[in-house]
């Protein structure tokens, strides 16, 4: 159904990331993981998923990442929540921002 999210396991996520990076290397093109993230609405442990995505991507020699979006404030309106689908990072997401910041320093 439209709008439904298929749950994937960490192993499936790792396999997808690995396969995409393998294809990019095979054809000699850089690969950037863009607009990644997990929604608060999906009930997943967001820290685990952000760490998994970043660690897997860069351990396989991915070229760059750009997470979904950062909101400068936590008190989004109902319409803003609908548009961002619970995926953007807010000021309240200090742990997630810390994961991203740590990975950025690791790959400098």
Residue frames as qw, qx, qy, qz and C-alpha x, y, z in Angstrom:
[[0.000, 0.886, 0.463, 0.000, 0.00, 0.00, 0.00],
 [0.326, 0.664, -0.044, 0.672, 1.07, 3.54, -0.71],
 [0.263, -0.755, 0.232, -0.555, 2.67, 5.16, 2.30],
 [0.915, -0.400, 0.041, -0.039, 3.40, 1.90, 4.12],
 [0.062, 0.761, -0.642, 0.070, 6.94, 1.30, 5.26],
 [0.934, 0.031, -0.356, 0.001, 8.35, -2.20, 4.91],
 [0.567, -0.741, 0.359, -0.014, 10.37, -3.11, 7.97],
 [0.750, 0.474, -0.435, 0.154, 13.86, -4.25, 7.14],
 [0.842, -0.478, -0.068, 0.240, 16.31, -5.98, 9.38],
 [0.238, -0.844, 0.370, 0.308, 19.77, -4.62, 10.13],
 [0.585, -0.141, 0.696, 0.392, 21.21, -7.42, 7.97],
 [0.487, 0.663, 0.524, 0.223, 19.01, -6.39, 5.03],
 [0.033, 0.992, -0.017, -0.123, 20.10, -2.77, 5.47],
 [0.436, -0.614, 0.545, 0.367, 23.76, -3.78, 5.53],
 [0.600, 0.176, 0.700, 0.345, 23.29, -5.93, 2.42],
 [0.366, 0.854, 0.359, 0.090, 21.53, -3.11, 0.52],
 [0.115, -0.943, 0.229, 0.210, 24.22, -0.58, 1.41],
 [0.534, -0.399, 0.655, 0.357, 27.00, -3.01, 0.53],
 [0.591, 0.415, 0.637, 0.268, 25.39, -3.93, -2.81],
 [0.262, 0.947, 0.187, 0.009, 24.89, -0.29, -3.83],
 [0.239, -0.840, 0.409, 0.264, 28.48, 0.62, -2.95],
 [0.626, -0.119, 0.697, 0.329, 29.74, -2.43, -4.83],
 [0.525, 0.670, 0.485, 0.199, 27.82, -1.36, -7.94],
 [0.070, 0.991, -0.046, -0.101, 29.15, 2.21, -7.70],
 [0.411, -0.635, 0.572, 0.318, 32.73, 0.97, -7.46],
 [0.657, 0.176, 0.682, 0.269, 32.19, -1.45, -10.35],
 [0.438, 0.765, 0.389, 0.267, 31.01, 1.35, -12.65],
 [0.526, 0.082, -0.062, 0.844, 33.55, 3.86, -11.32],
 [0.149, -0.679, -0.219, -0.685, 31.08, 6.37, -9.91],
 [0.018, 0.172, -0.626, 0.760, 30.97, 7.93, -6.45],
 [0.418, -0.517, -0.708, -0.238, 28.03, 7.09, -4.23],
 [0.090, -0.242, 0.381, -0.888, 26.36, 9.37, -1.70],
 [0.227, -0.464, -0.850, 0.100, 23.77, 8.13, 0.79],
 [0.091, -0.207, 0.010, -0.974, 21.25, 10.96, 0.86],
 [0.576, -0.282, -0.066, -0.764, 18.08, 11.65, 2.77],
 [0.572, -0.082, -0.809, 0.102, 18.65, 8.70, 5.07],
 [0.222, -0.278, 0.512, -0.782, 17.13, 8.31, 8.48],
 [0.242, -0.335, -0.911, -0.001, 14.35, 6.67, 10.42],
 [0.318, -0.550, -0.211, -0.743, 11.06, 8.11, 11.46],
 [0.221, -0.204, 0.661, -0.687, 10.01, 8.49, 15.06],
 [0.747, 0.058, 0.048, -0.660, 6.72, 6.99, 13.87],
 [0.736, 0.256, -0.606, -0.160, 8.31, 3.66, 12.92],
 [0.809, -0.540, 0.111, -0.205, 9.18, 2.77, 16.51],
 [0.861, 0.242, -0.258, 0.365, 12.80, 1.91, 15.72],
 [0.581, -0.660, 0.007, 0.476, 15.78, 2.72, 17.88],
 [0.432, 0.900, -0.009, 0.053, 17.02, 5.69, 15.87],
 [0.261, -0.800, 0.531, 0.097, 20.49, 5.67, 17.47],
 [0.703, -0.108, 0.685, 0.159, 21.02, 2.07, 16.39],
 [0.667, 0.603, 0.417, 0.131, 19.85, 2.75, 12.82],
 [0.208, 0.961, -0.180, -0.014, 21.85, 5.94, 12.27],
 [0.405, -0.644, 0.637, 0.124, 24.97, 4.22, 13.61],
 [0.742, 0.119, 0.646, 0.133, 24.36, 1.16, 11.48],
 [0.581, 0.777, 0.232, 0.068, 23.81, 3.17, 8.29],
 [0.079, 0.941, -0.328, -0.004, 26.85, 5.37, 8.78],
 [0.521, -0.518, 0.672, 0.096, 29.18, 2.63, 9.98],
 [0.761, 0.245, 0.586, 0.134, 28.22, 0.27, 7.16],
 [0.497, 0.860, 0.114, 0.030, 28.38, 2.96, 4.48],
 [0.048, 0.904, -0.424, 0.020, 31.81, 4.26, 5.41],
 [0.630, -0.391, 0.667, 0.072, 33.29, 0.84, 6.25],
 [0.738, 0.356, 0.538, 0.199, 32.52, -0.14, 2.64],
 [0.375, -0.167, 0.298, 0.862, 34.21, 3.03, 1.33],
 [0.192, 0.816, 0.536, 0.099, 31.09, 5.10, 0.59],
 [0.434, 0.367, 0.084, 0.819, 31.82, 8.61, -0.62],
 [0.055, -0.166, 0.219, -0.960, 29.50, 10.89, 1.34],
 [0.154, -0.514, -0.840, 0.079, 26.25, 11.19, 3.27],
 [0.158, -0.215, 0.026, -0.963, 23.51, 13.74, 3.82],
 [0.041, 0.325, 0.879, -0.347, 20.85, 12.90, 6.43],
 [0.116, 0.674, 0.700, 0.207, 17.22, 13.80, 5.76],
 [0.013, 0.765, 0.133, 0.630, 16.88, 17.24, 7.37],
 [0.372, -0.200, -0.554, 0.718, 17.67, 19.30, 10.43],
 [0.187, -0.822, -0.401, -0.358, 15.00, 21.44, 12.01],
 [0.232, 0.426, -0.374, 0.790, 16.27, 24.40, 14.01],
 [0.414, -0.289, 0.397, -0.766, 13.48, 23.92, 16.52],
 [0.018, 0.044, 0.990, -0.130, 11.67, 21.06, 18.24],
 [0.326, 0.440, 0.590, -0.593, 8.19, 22.57, 18.42],
 [0.002, -0.019, -0.685, -0.728, 7.10, 21.84, 14.84],
 [0.572, 0.127, 0.114, -0.802, 3.55, 22.56, 13.80],
 [0.762, 0.166, 0.590, -0.207, 1.20, 19.70, 12.88],
 [0.694, 0.708, -0.018, -0.129, 1.74, 20.51, 9.19],
 [0.150, 0.764, -0.626, 0.027, 5.53, 20.53, 9.56],
 [0.525, -0.267, 0.791, -0.164, 5.39, 17.14, 11.31],
 [0.809, 0.414, 0.371, -0.191, 3.30, 15.78, 8.45],
 [0.539, 0.798, -0.260, -0.067, 5.75, 17.05, 5.84],
 [0.081, 0.673, -0.723, 0.129, 8.90, 15.83, 7.57],
 [0.864, -0.041, -0.444, -0.233, 7.28, 12.49, 8.52],
 [0.778, -0.612, 0.135, -0.058, 9.10, 12.30, 11.86],
 [0.900, 0.197, -0.032, 0.388, 12.48, 11.82, 10.17],
 [0.290, 0.777, -0.202, 0.521, 14.25, 15.15, 10.60],
 [0.584, -0.166, -0.503, 0.616, 16.67, 15.82, 13.43],
 [0.232, -0.893, -0.201, -0.330, 15.66, 18.42, 16.02],
 [0.017, 0.692, -0.497, 0.523, 17.60, 20.21, 18.74],
 [0.766, -0.398, 0.336, -0.376, 16.24, 17.54, 21.13],
 [0.979, 0.192, -0.053, 0.033, 18.08, 14.85, 19.11],
 [0.138, -0.861, 0.489, 0.000, 21.47, 15.52, 20.71],
 [0.702, -0.268, 0.653, 0.095, 22.44, 11.83, 20.73],
 [0.755, 0.504, 0.390, 0.156, 21.74, 11.44, 17.01],
 [0.283, 0.941, -0.156, 0.099, 23.60, 14.62, 16.18],
 [0.439, -0.699, 0.563, 0.035, 26.47, 13.28, 18.30],
 [0.812, 0.070, 0.557, 0.158, 26.57, 10.08, 16.24],
 [0.600, 0.754, 0.183, 0.196, 26.73, 12.07, 13.01],
 [0.030, -0.948, 0.307, -0.081, 29.35, 14.45, 14.39],
 [0.653, -0.476, 0.581, 0.103, 31.51, 11.56, 15.64],
 [0.796, 0.303, 0.467, 0.238, 31.40, 9.85, 12.23],
 [0.387, 0.909, 0.006, 0.154, 32.27, 13.12, 10.49],
 [0.255, -0.844, 0.471, -0.002, 35.37, 13.48, 12.67],
 [0.786, -0.180, 0.576, 0.132, 36.35, 9.85, 12.00],
 [0.722, 0.461, 0.423, 0.295, 36.33, 10.37, 8.23],
 [0.045, 0.961, -0.100, -0.255, 38.04, 13.79, 8.13]]
